[in-house]
């Protein structure tokens, strides 16, 4: 059991608040690590995946003896690293005579193993083995397209599971709006057989088509590899049901005396109490009264002057 301690500094408090559950979760991070024995091919695969996930991945280069997926007790260290790095996805590489160039891709829920997919890597090609114009190279952090070719991704259980895991691994942060001009890469997965998938990474090149919609061409930029499915483990129904729960959106607080109209928009009502103007007592220093007295005085002065002039004329 991990010791639960309260944060002692403002920085640690901000870190814990960032990791706390939210209504809209942060983007998923990926933990990339290796076992006690690996091959050059597998090291290159892990490095290429780290470059594709740059900015949302954590890479461990040390060997880990206690991690053995699909075995009881061999997943404790993996869950511990997931908690420490706040990663909900992991890619684990190992190499043995029984399972050469072995890659285990998995997801965690509440920092416990949710599901696992084990694949073997064959016919691997690195990014450096492809020649292309560097101007069309995909940018770091750009949103990708996905192309799953083959009926097996809809009918075969192993391929359906691999499709879900690959989507979670490479799709990046979930967004509501997307600028199509910034989409510059495609992940193409082709179901060659019931247990083999050809995976490749392509860049998008936009060309003139004579219409508003440009013509798109795919340029293979790597990496590319064949993924041979060996083992997979699905979550049980209770865990899947718990992980699929979504928090209800917080209802908006009703605004009093506010209505909305399709034409006039937002309409509000303002209630003003009766001011009882007729019963208010007016003081003698009111400007309106001073003006009235001044006008009355000027009028009386004009009348007196007119009367005096009439008297003098009569005399």
Secondary structure, DSSP 8 states (H G I E B T S, - for coil): --------SHHHHHHHHHHS--SS-----EEEEE-S---HHHHHHHHHHHHHTTTSEEEEEEE-SS--TTSTTSSHHHHHHHHHHT-SEEEEEE--SSSTTEEEEEEEETTEEEEEEEEEEEEEE-GGG----GGG---TT--EEEEEESTHHHH-HHHHHHHHHHHHHHS-S--S---GGG--EEEEEEE-SSSEEEEEEEEEEEE--SSSS-EEEEEEEEEEEEEEEEEEE---HHHHHHHT-----------TTEEEETTTEEEE--------GGG----TT-HHHHHHHHHHHHHHHHHHHHHHHHHHHH-
